[in-house]
Amino acid sequence: ADGRPLWCGPRQLLLEAFNLGIFGALALIVSVAALLVAHPLGRKLALAGLVLSIFAFALYNAGAAAPAAVFASLRLMRARG
């Protein structure tokens, strides 16, 4: 309605992203991209993928967050060697 607060729209978008599993899918995409990029940017992508996967785990999207965390961890370990 007309009297709703300004934060209702962004809140609704966040809830829809949660329901659709967008955070887990985004974590998976970023983590796979981190594996494919041999540039130092790959390490930053791996860190972002790991943070996104932790966020996805917290939002009960473990189906995509688990492989994302593994891929990001593999990329971070490869960067050390």
N, C-alpha and C positions, 0 to 999 in steps of 0.2 A: 504494500500500500504506500501511500504518499508519506506517512509519518515514520517510516522505518529508518534506523540509523545508517550512517554511511558505510559502516564496516560489514553490513549484511552481504553485500555483493562479493567482496573478496573472501569472506568466510564461506560462502556457498561454493565458490570456485575451489577453495582448498578442500572442502568436504567431497566434492565431486572427484577431484584428483585422487583423494584417499580411496574412495570407493572403486575407482577404475584401476587402481594400482599403478598410477603414473610414476610415483616416486621410485618404486622398484624397477620399472622399465627404464627410467632415466638413469638410474644407477648402473644397470646392466649395459646400457648403450655407452655410457661414459667409460666404464671399466674395460669393455671390449676395445673401444677406441684407444685407451691407454696402452693396451697390449700391442696394438698395431702401429703406434707412433714410436719411432726410434729416436725422436728428438727429445731434448730435456722437457719439452712440454708434456710428454707422456707421463713423467713423474707427477706433474701437477694434476693431470687428468686422473691418475691413479688415486691420488689423495682425495680429489673431489668425488670419485666413484666410491671410495671407502666411506667417506662422510655421508654420502647419499644412501649407501647401503645400510649404514647404522640407523639413519633416519627412517628408512623403509622397514627395517626390523622393528623399530619402535612403533610403527604404524601397522604392524601385523601383515606385512607384505613380504614374507620370508621366501616365497617361491622364486622371486626374481632377485631378492637381496642376497641370498646365499651364494649363487654363482658370481654375482657382482663383487662380493667381498673376496671371494677366492681369486678372481681375475685381478682385482686391484692389488691384493697382497702379492700375487705372483709378479706383477709388474714392479712393485716396490722392492721385492727381493732381487729381481733381475738388475735393478738400478744400483744395488749395493756392490754387485760383483764385477 
